[in-house]
Amino acid sequence: MDEPPDLSLLFHRLNNQLGIILAHAELLESKATSDAGRSRAGQVVSSALGAMATVKEIRRQLAADVE
């Protein structure tokens, strides 16, 4: 990707933070003892994955704009 270094660092940091959220949500989902708990953790998993996909799409669009 050819985005400015400050944006590249920002995307990297955001993905790291989302990865931590995702890992913890997956752990909560696997250890939940109730259907409601699994469902709530599953919503966080889905949201974290969606946020990561959004970051990827922003990077893709920025790269396309540079070209």
MODELLER restraints for C-alpha pairs under 7 A, 6 or more apart:
rsr = mdl.restraints
at = mdl.atoms
rsr.add(forms.Gaussian(group=physical.xy_distance, feature=features.Distance(at['CA:1:A'], at['CA:63:A']), mean=6.16, stdev=0.5))
rsr.add(forms.Gaussian(group=physical.xy_distance, feature=features.Distance(at['CA:2:A'], at['CA:63:A']), mean=6.23, stdev=0.5))
rsr.add(forms.Gaussian(group=physical.xy_distance, feature=features.Distance(at['CA:3:A'], at['CA:62:A']), mean=6.95, stdev=0.5))
rsr.add(forms.Gaussian(group=physical.xy_distance, feature=features.Distance(at['CA:3:A'], at['CA:63:A']), mean=6.61, stdev=0.5))
rsr.add(forms.Gaussian(group=physical.xy_distance, feature=features.Distance(at['CA:11:A'], at['CA:55:A']), mean=6.91, stdev=0.5))
rsr.add(forms.Gaussian(group=physical.xy_distance, feature=features.Distance(at['CA:15:A'], at['CA:52:A']), mean=6.40, stdev=0.5))
rsr.add(forms.Gaussian(group=physical.xy_distance, feature=features.Distance(at['CA:18:A'], at['CA:48:A']), mean=5.99, stdev=0.5))
rsr.add(forms.Gaussian(group=physical.xy_distance, feature=features.Distance(at['CA:18:A'], at['CA:52:A']), mean=6.78, stdev=0.5))
rsr.add(forms.Gaussian(group=physical.xy_distance, feature=features.Distance(at['CA:21:A'], at['CA:48:A']), mean=6.85, stdev=0.5))
rsr.add(forms.Gaussian(group=physical.xy_distance, feature=features.Distance(at['CA:22:A'], at['CA:45:A']), mean=5.53, stdev=0.5))
rsr.add(forms.Gaussian(group=physical.xy_distance, feature=features.Distance(at['CA:22:A'], at['CA:48:A']), mean=5.65, stdev=0.5))
rsr.add(forms.Gaussian(group=physical.xy_distance, feature=features.Distance(at['CA:25:A'], at['CA:41:A']), mean=5.41, stdev=0.5))
rsr.add(forms.Gaussian(group=physical.xy_distance, feature=features.Distance(at['CA:25:A'], at['CA:44:A']), mean=6.08, stdev=0.5))
rsr.add(forms.Gaussian(group=physical.xy_distance, feature=features.Distance(at['CA:25:A'], at['CA:45:A']), mean=5.60, stdev=0.5))
rsr.add(forms.Gaussian(group=physical.xy_distance, feature=features.Distance(at['CA:26:A'], at['CA:45:A']), mean=6.29, stdev=0.5))
rsr.add(forms.Gaussian(group=physical.xy_distance, feature=features.Distance(at['CA:28:A'], at['CA:41:A']), mean=6.10, stdev=0.5))
rsr.add(forms.Gaussian(group=physical.xy_distance, feature=features.Distance(at['CA:29:A'], at['CA:38:A']), mean=4.77, stdev=0.5))
rsr.add(forms.Gaussian(group=physical.xy_distance, feature=features.Distance(at['CA:29:A'], at['CA:41:A']), mean=4.95, stdev=0.5))
rsr.add(forms.Gaussian(group=physical.xy_distance, feature=features.Distance(at['CA:29:A'], at['CA:42:A']), mean=6.13, stdev=0.5))
rsr.add(forms.Gaussian(group=physical.xy_distance, feature=features.Distance(at['CA:32:A'], at['CA:38:A']), mean=5.36, stdev=0.5))
